[in-house]
C-alpha cells in the first residue's frame, strides 16, 4: 500500500512539473 502511495506521489509530481513547464513556456511566448 505504501509503495502505491509513493507511486501516486511520483505521478502527481511529474504532472505538476509538466504543467509548470507548459505554463512557463506560455509565459515566455506572451512576453
C-alpha positions as CSV (number, residue, x, y, z in Angstrom):
1,X,0.0,0.0,0.0
2,X,2.8,2.4,0.9
3,X,4.5,1.7,-2.4
4,X,1.3,2.6,-4.3
5,X,1.2,6.0,-2.4
6,X,4.8,6.7,-3.3
7,X,4.0,5.9,-7.0
8,X,0.9,8.2,-6.9
9,X,3.0,11.0,-5.4
10,X,5.6,10.5,-8.1
11,X,3.0,10.7,-10.9
12,X,1.4,13.8,-9.3
13,X,4.9,15.4,-9.1
14,X,5.6,14.6,-12.7
15,X,2.2,16.0,-13.8
16,X,2.9,19.2,-11.7
17,X,6.3,19.6,-13.3
18,X,4.9,19.1,-16.8
19,X,2.1,21.6,-16.1
20,X,4.7,24.1,-14.8
21,X,6.8,23.8,-17.9
22,X,3.8,24.4,-20.1
23,X,2.8,27.4,-18.1
24,X,6.4,28.7,-18.2
25,X,6.5,28.3,-22.0
26,X,3.2,30.1,-22.3
27,X,4.6,33.0,-20.2
28,X,7.7,33.2,-22.4
29,X,5.6,33.2,-25.5
30,X,3.4,36.1,-24.1
31,X,6.4,38.3,-23.4
